[in-house]
Amino acid sequence: MTISQSVPAPGTRPTAGANPGREEARDLLGRGTYDLLVIGGGILGITTAWHAAQSGLRVAMVDAGDFAGATSSASSKLLHGGLRYLQTGAVRLVAENHLERRAVSRDVAPHLANPLTFYLPVYKGGPHGAAKLGAGVFAYSALSAFRDGVGHVISPARAARDVPELRTDDLRAVAVYEDGQMNDARMALMTVRAAVDAGATVLNHAEVTGLRFTRGRVTGADLLDRVDGTAFGVDARLVLNATGPWVDRLRRMEDAGSDPSIRLSKGAHLVLRRTAPWRAALATPIDKYRITFALPWEDMLLLGTTDEVYEGDPADVRVTEADTAQILDEAALSVRDQQLSRDLVTYSFAGLRVLPGGPGDTAKAKRETVVTEGRGGMLSVAGGKWTTFRHIGRTVMDKLAALPGRPLADDMEPMSALPRRAPLPGFASQDAVAHRLQADGGIPGPRMSPDTARHLAGHYGSLAFDIARLAAHDPALARRIHPDAPEIWAQVVYARDHEWAVSADDVLRRRTTLTIRGLDTPEIRAEVERLLAAGG
């Protein structure tokens, strides 16, 4: 089946947020001098670009791959306070994480975040007793000012009703607490959109081939467009290295003798089809510090994660057979065998945590953000947690304002002058958007199925109506991409024209859920590639 390219009907309201083409974006990047060039389009670079653009700076952001194409779309998909951090006495960190979690979930992106109840099973012979875990979840909820209820303990029978696949042999009790969940790739893309709406110029699939220097100071970068091979450059007063696992590689472009500043830890995950409904997630203690998760996510089950030192090329990180065996073995502590069949695995992925350099067990290392300045004046930022991405952006901007000589301070609004909880594009109630989409989409055309309406509402918010308009203008775009997934073909055209997608993986892995569901067939990939090419 071939899907036609959708063109809005004359007289209709144009969709907001259309992106410039790659040639136009390169032209914009090559003209003049930016105040700040952010190299790296993971969430650290994205949030910095967003906050910098809000502050009035002229901002550019580039990434060698896709936005959130590496670790930022390979997380455990959680917005959480970090229960395990209580083990290390990091009470203030947990309280700050809770504050950010609530801000994102309620004031910044309620259309992209969802509450999630967690059950911590207490088994005979396990690393923690019921009294300890009960006290722990009570303290955890207290640090969120009990705004999500009070952590407590329930019976195994009650927990098994919510999680039918819960292993109940030797189960003594279950501690309960509340946290949040998201689709990390979608959250990242909406934050890119917010940065662009605030004035930033961005380009993905643009690799840095060298840094530019003026009198020994880093003043820009030479780049290669990996889509068509065009070479171009960007000049900037200040350059920020936010390349995540590759941060030291770029630092060596600035200073070949620079010492390593980070270490890496690999976190692997598995995605499986569910054999029964799950109304809560499982967080099962492995030892004193580690927890393994079994999370209902995108109508699937997400298992993980591992935590081990990684010393290879970041580009080569992948899930190994040993990772798969470890994840399934650890999940088996609390999940029944029938849910852990390898035949149910649809996808696996691995990301790299960026930790401060130094000795010690990576599982105990703090997930803190580190900002350093190199000999050529390039700033490098690494580390941190997804939950606190807004706080990280403000922290980096405060660092920029306080640099010696104050190179940007006179041109930027202080963080204190900006809205504390600026919403991301599409801000809306998921339920309200889904109801209207299912009722009439706000436009003439066929009625949308309930699962597609809910999916669009929870991944685009009010921007889902722009996708509905595409489907109304071209009925072929209203059809499902695959019969077993809620996505429709209009999302591919939207991803191409409004979300910087240039490859099938951009669309199927990060802008939709086809890949994680194991549904990106060769036929679907070929049609996605055809639609992407039709927009060139």
N, C-alpha and C positions, 0 to 999 in steps of 0.2 A: 504493500500500500504506500502511495506517495501522498504526502500532505502538502497542500498549497501554501504559499507564503501569504500571511495575512496582511492586508493593507486597510487601515481605518477608513470607514466610509466618509465621503465629503460631509463637512458640517459638524462632525462629531468632535467632542472635546479631545485634544491630543493628550496622550498619556504623559504625565509629568516624569521627569528624571531620565529622559533619553540620554544615552552616553554619546560623546563624540566618537567617531570612528578612530581606528588606531593611527591612521595617517594624520588626522587632525590633532589627536592627543600628542603624538610625537612632535608636531609642529608647535603646539602650545608649550611643551616641556623644553623645547630648544630655544624659545624666544625669551630674552630677558634673564633676570636673575631672581631665583626664588629666595625667600627668607630661610626656608627649611626644606631640605630634601631628606625624606625618610626612605631608607633602603630596607625593604622587608615588609611584606604585606600579610604577616601573621597578625594576631590580635594585638600584640604590643605596638607594632608599627601603625596598625589601623587606628587604635585608640589615640595614639599620639597625634596622628594626622588630623583626626576629628577634633581633638581639643585645640590643637594649634590653629586650625582653620577657624574655629569658633572665636579664638582670641584675636582674630584679625590679621594673622600672618599669611603671606603668600606661600602655600604649601604644595609640594609635589611628593608623590609616593609611588615607588616602583617595586616590583617583585619579579624574581627570575622565573617563578612558576605562577600558579594561580593564587588569587587571594585566599588565605587560609588553606592553602593546598598541602601543607605538611602537618606539623603537630597541632595547629589550631583547629583542624577538623578531625583530629585523631585523639580527642580527649575522652573522658568517661561521661561527657555530656551533662555534667552536674553543675548546678548553682548551689553551693553548699558552704556551711560555716566551717566544716572540717572537724568532724567529731574526734578523729584520731589525734588532732593537735592538743587536745586536753591531756593526752598521755604525757606530753613533753612540757606541760605547764604553760602553754602559749594561750593563756586566757584572753589577753587583749586582742591577739590575732583572731581568735574565734569570734569575739564580739564584733570586730571590724568586718570580718567576712559576712556575718549575719546582716549587718547594716547594709552592705553592698548587695547582698542577695535579695533582700527585701526591696531595695531601691530599684534594682533591675526588674524584678518580677512584678512590681506593682506600679511603678511610676515611669519607667524608661521603656520597657518592652514586655508588657503583659500579653501582647500578641505572639510572642516568641517563647515565653517561659511558662512552665506548668508546675504546680505543686506536686510533690511526690512524698508519700508516706514510706518510711523505712522501718523494717523489722530486723532487729538483731537477735538471732536465735542463740540461746544459751544451752549448750549440750553438756552432758555428763563428761567430765574430763577435759573440758575446753579451757582456753587460757584465761577466761574471766567468769566470775560467778554472777548469778542473777542480781544480787544486792549491789555489786559494783557497777554493773551495766545500768541497772535502774537508777542509781545515783548519778551515773554519767549522763544519761539522757535527760534527767531532770535538770542537771547543771547546764547542759547544752541548750535546753529550751529557755532556761533562766537568762542565759547570755543573749537571747533574742528577745528578752523582755516578755516572754510567754506570748508573743504575738501570733505564734503558730500553734498554740495549745501547750499543754504540759506533758513533757516526756514521762512515760509510765511503762508498766509491765503488764502484759496480758498472758492468757493461757495459751498453750500449744493448740488446743482445739479451736479457739477463736482465730488464731493466726492462719491455721490450715484452711479455714473457710475463705479467707482472702487470697491465699496463695496455695492452690490445690497441689502444686508440685513441691511443697515444702516437705523435707524429710523430717518425720516425727519420731523416729527411733531415738531413744535417749534424750529427747528434747525436754528440758526442764521448764523453761519459760521463754518469753520473747519480749525484749525491750522495744519501745516504739518512740520514734521521733520524726520530725518533719523537716524536709529540705526542698530543693527545687531541681528542675531539669530543663534542658533545652536541646535544640539541634544546633551544635556549635557552628557548623558551616553557614547556616542561615543567619545566626546572630552576627557572625563576622561580616557577611555580605551586607546586611542592613546597616552596620556601622560604617562600612565603606560608603554606602549610599549617603549616610548622614554627613560624612566628611566632604563628599562631593557637593551635597546641598549647601554646605557651609563655605564652599569656594575652593576646595582642594582639587588638584589635577592628578589623576591616577592612571597607571598603566600596569597591567599584569603581563606575564610572559616577556619581561624585559630584563635581561641579565646584565649586571655590572661587569664590564671587562677591565676597568681600571678607574682609579680615582684621579681627579684633577687637583692640581696644587697651584697656589699663588703665594710666592715667598715663603714656602715651607708649610703653608696652611692648606688643609683640605677644603676645596671650594667647589666641589661638584663631582660628577662621575660621567664616564663614558659608558654607553650601553649598547646592547644588541637586541633588536626586536627578534625574538625567537620564532615568531610566526612567519615573517617574510624575509628575515636576514638583514633588515635595514639597520645601519649603525647611526647612532645619534648621541647627543650628550645633554646634560642638565647642569647649569651653574647655580650655585646656592651660597648664601652667606654662612650657612651652617649645615653640616651633614650628620644625620643620625643613623647609626648602624643598629638596625633592629632585626637582624637576620636569624635570630634564634640559634639553632644548632650550628649555624655557619658563622656566628659572630666573630670567632677568632680568625677565621679565614679572611674576612674583610679587614680585620685589625692588622693582619700581616700585609695587606696591600698598602696600608698607611705606614707601617713600620715593620720591616721584615724581621726584626729582632724582638718583637713583642712576645712576652710570656703568655702562656695559656691563662685564661681568666675564668673558664667554666669547666664543668664536667657534665656528662650526659648520662641519663638513666632512661632505659627503654621501657615503655608501657605498652603491652599488647592487649588486644581485645578480640572477642569472637561475637558474631551476630548469628542468632539462631531463630528459626520459626518456633512460635510458641505452640505447645500442645494443649494449653488450657488458658483461660483468662487469668491475668495477674492484676490484683487491685492494690498491691504494695510491692516495694522492692525489698530485696534481702541484702544486708550488709553483715557478712559472717566473719568474725575474728579468726585469723589464721594463727597469729601469735600475739605477743604483747603490743606490737606496733602495726602490723599489717591487717588489712581487711580485704576480703574479696567481695565483689558486687555481683548481683544478679538483678538487672534493671529492666522492667518493661519499658520499651522505647520504640517509637514509630511502629507500633503493632507487632514488634519483634521482641526478642530477649537479648540483652547485651550483657556479656560476661567479661570480667577482668577485675583487676589488671595485674600485670607483672611489674616488677621494680628491680632492675638489675643494671649494673654499670655497662655502658655502651662505649666502645672505643673505635668503632669503624667509621666509614664515610656516612654522614647523615643521609645521603641520597640512597644508600643501600639498605636502610632499616626496613625490616619486614618481619612478619610473624613466622617463626620456625615451628617445626614439628615439636620441639621441646616446649615452646611457648604454649602451643595448643594443648599438649598433654598436661602441662602444669595448670592451665586455666580450668580445664575440665575436671581434673583431680581435685582442685581446691573448691570448685563449685559443688562437687559431689558431697562435700561436708554437709550441705544444707538443701540440695536440690535432688529430686528423685532421678534415677538413672534414665527413665524413659524420656525426660526432657533434655538429656545430655548426649543423645545419639549424634554421632558425627554426621549422619545423613541429614540432620536438621540445620547444620551450619551453612549459612548462605554467604558469609563474607567474614573476613578478618582484616584487622588493621593494626598498625603500631605507630606510636609517636615517640618523640624524645623530650623528656623533661630537661630543661636547662637549669642546672644547679650551680651555686657558687663554687668555685674551685676550692679544693682542700680534701683532707682525708675523711674517713668515716663512712658508715653505712648510708647508702642513698635513701633508704626507706625512712631514715631519721632526719635527713637533711631538711632544712627550712626551705619552703617555696617562696623565697623572697626575691624582690627585684633589685638588680645591681646596675648602677649607672657609673660608667668610667669615661675619662677623657684621655685620648691618645696624644702622642707627640705632635701630630698635625692638627690638633683641635677637633678631630672627629669624636663625637660622643657615641658610646656603645651602651645599649640597654639590653638586659637579658634576665630571664627568670620571671617568677610571678605565677599567679593563678588566674584561670579564666574568670572566676567569680568576681574578682576585684579589678576587672579590666578598666573600668572607668577611673577608679582610684589610681591605677598605674598611669593612665594618661595625664591626670592632674599632677601626679608626683614628678613625672618627666618634665612637664611644662614649668613647674616650680624650679627644677634644676636649671632649665634653660634661662629662666629669668635671673637666676643668681650667678650665672657664669662670670668669671673675671672680665672686666671691661664692659659687661652688660650689653653684648652685641645685639640682642633682640628685645631687651626689656622695654625700650622706648617705643617700640612698634607693636606691642601686644597688650591686650587687656589682661590684667591679673586674673588668675583662676577665681579669686573671690568675687570678681565682678560678673562672672558668667553664671547662667542658671545651674543650680546644683544637680538638677535631675532632668536635663533636657531629654525629651523622648526621641526614640528612634523612628524613622519613617514607617508609616503603616500603623502607628499607635492606635489601638482600638481594643474593644472587648472581643475576644474570640467567639464567644457565644452569639453576640449580636451580629457579627459579620457572617458567621455560618448560617444563622437563621435567615438573614436577608438573601444570601446566595442561594440557599435551598428554596426560598419562597419564589424569588423572581430574578435574583442576581442584580436587581436594580436596573435591568436592561431587558429589552425584548429578546426572546429566544427560548430554547428548550430548557426545562427545569433541570437543575444540577442535582446529581445524586448526593445523598447525605454524607457519604465518606469523603467524596471529593470536596464538598463544601467545608467540612471540618478540617480537612488537610490544608486547603488554601488559607482558611482563616488562621490556622495555627502556624503558618510559615510565611505569610505575607501581611497579615492584618488587613487593614482597609485597602492596601494595594491589590488585594485579591480581586477587587472590582475591575481593575485595569485588565487583569487576565480574563475575567468573565467577558469583558467587551471584545477582546480579541476572539474569543470563542464564538460570540454572537455574530461578529462580522464574517467569520469563516467557520461554518459548522464542522468542517473536518478537524479544526483545532479544538473542538469540544470533545472529541473522542478520547478515550483512555489510551495512554501510551502502551500499557500492558493490562490485560483484563484482571490481573491479580494485584494491581496497585492503584491508588487513587489519583495519580497524576494524569493530566491531560496534555495534549500536544501544544496547547497555547503557552504552557510554561516554557517550552523550548524556545519559542520565538521571543518570549519575554526575557528569558535568560540571555539570549543573544543581543537584544536591543537595549536592555536596561540593567543587565547584571554582568557584563564583561565576559561572558562565556565565549570561548573560541574553539574549544575541543569537546569531543564527546564526553571525556572524563569530567570536564568542568560542569557539564550539564547533569550527567547521570550519577556522579558520585557526590557532588557538593550542592547543586541547585535543586536536585530532586533526590528521591530515595531509591531509585531503580537499582543501582549497583548494590547497595547494602541489602536489598531484598533478594539479590541473586537473579534479577529479571532483566539485566541489560543484554539481551540477545544480540547476535550479529545483525539481525534484520533491524532491530531498534537502533543500534549504534549507527548503521548505515543511513537510516532516515534522519537521525539527529545530525550527522555530519552534513547531509545534503541541505538541511534547513539552515545550518550555520553558514554554509558556503553561499546560500541564497541571499544572505544579508551583507555580503562583502562588497 
